[in-house]
Amino acid sequence: MKIGSSGLPEAKAAVQVVETPPVDAAKPASPATPAAAELQSAVLQPALAALRNLPDIDEAKVAALRDALARGEMPFNAAKLAGLIERYHGNRE
């Protein structure tokens, strides 16, 4: 659903509701032409394969950060971390 003023003057602005079909998030947007789909596929396939081969977590980096925190070489701000977590996850209640 799209809501807009449809170009009416500001003094007499009215809201117009326009029905639009829902977007299926599970269904990827299709390229305009089959050639575009092949190009997109050919370009993205190596990147997708490399991404699939990466580990979910960089264990070496996590260990280095943990050690730096333990040695006091890296500052830790619990309030900042809490704010970042809240911003990432939104204000869900």
C-alpha positions as CSV (number, residue, x, y, z in Angstrom):
1,M,0.0,0.0,0.0
2,K,1.3,3.4,-0.9
3,I,0.1,6.7,0.6
4,G,0.6,9.9,-1.1
5,S,-0.9,13.4,-1.7
6,S,-1.2,12.9,-5.5
7,G,0.0,16.5,-6.2
8,L,-2.8,18.4,-4.5
9,P,-2.1,21.9,-3.3
10,E,-0.8,22.1,0.2
11,A,-3.9,24.0,1.6
12,K,-6.2,21.3,0.4
13,A,-3.9,18.3,0.8
14,A,-5.7,15.0,0.9
15,V,-4.4,11.5,1.4
16,Q,-4.8,9.1,-1.4
17,V,-4.4,5.3,-0.7
18,V,-3.1,3.3,-3.6
19,E,-3.2,-0.4,-3.5
20,T,0.0,-2.1,-4.6
21,P,0.6,-5.8,-4.6
22,P,2.8,-7.1,-1.7
23,V,6.4,-7.8,-2.3
24,D,7.5,-11.4,-1.7
25,A,10.8,-11.1,0.1
26,A,11.6,-14.7,-0.5
27,K,11.4,-14.2,-4.3
28,P,14.4,-12.4,-5.7
29,A,13.8,-9.6,-8.1
30,S,14.1,-10.8,-11.7
31,P,16.5,-9.0,-14.1
32,A,14.9,-7.3,-17.1
33,T,16.3,-9.7,-19.6
34,P,17.6,-13.3,-19.6
35,A,21.0,-12.0,-20.7
36,A,21.1,-9.8,-17.6
37,A,20.3,-12.8,-15.4
38,E,23.1,-14.8,-17.0
39,L,25.5,-11.9,-16.6
40,Q,24.5,-11.4,-12.9
41,S,24.8,-15.1,-12.3
42,A,28.2,-15.3,-14.0
43,V,29.5,-12.3,-12.1
44,L,28.1,-13.2,-8.7
45,Q,28.7,-17.0,-8.6
46,P,32.5,-16.8,-7.8
47,A,31.8,-14.3,-5.0
48,L,29.0,-16.4,-3.6
49,A,31.2,-19.5,-3.6
50,A,34.0,-17.6,-1.8
51,L,31.5,-16.3,0.7
52,R,30.2,-19.7,1.4
53,N,33.7,-21.0,2.1
54,L,34.4,-18.3,4.7
55,P,34.0,-19.3,8.4
56,D,31.1,-17.6,10.2
57,I,33.5,-16.4,12.9
58,D,37.1,-15.4,12.5
59,E,38.4,-17.3,15.5
60,A,41.9,-15.8,15.3
61,K,40.6,-12.2,15.4
62,V,38.3,-13.1,18.3
63,A,41.2,-14.5,20.3
64,A,43.4,-11.5,19.6
65,L,40.7,-9.1,20.7
66,R,40.0,-11.2,23.8
67,D,43.7,-11.1,24.7
68,A,44.0,-7.4,24.1
69,L,41.0,-6.8,26.4
70,A,42.5,-9.0,29.1
71,R,45.9,-7.2,28.9
72,G,44.1,-3.8,29.1
73,E,45.5,-2.7,25.7
74,M,42.0,-2.1,24.4
75,P,39.5,0.1,26.2
76,F,36.1,-1.4,27.0
77,N,33.0,0.8,27.3
78,A,30.0,-1.3,28.5
79,A,27.6,1.6,28.0
80,K,28.7,2.1,24.4
81,L,28.4,-1.7,23.7
82,A,24.9,-1.7,25.2
83,G,23.9,1.3,22.9
84,L,25.3,-0.5,19.8
85,I,23.5,-3.7,20.7
86,E,20.2,-1.7,21.2
87,R,20.7,0.2,17.9
88,Y,21.4,-3.0,16.0
89,H,18.5,-4.9,17.4
90,G,16.2,-2.0,17.5
91,N,14.1,-0.9,20.5
92,R,12.1,-4.1,20.8
93,E,9.8,-4.5,23.8
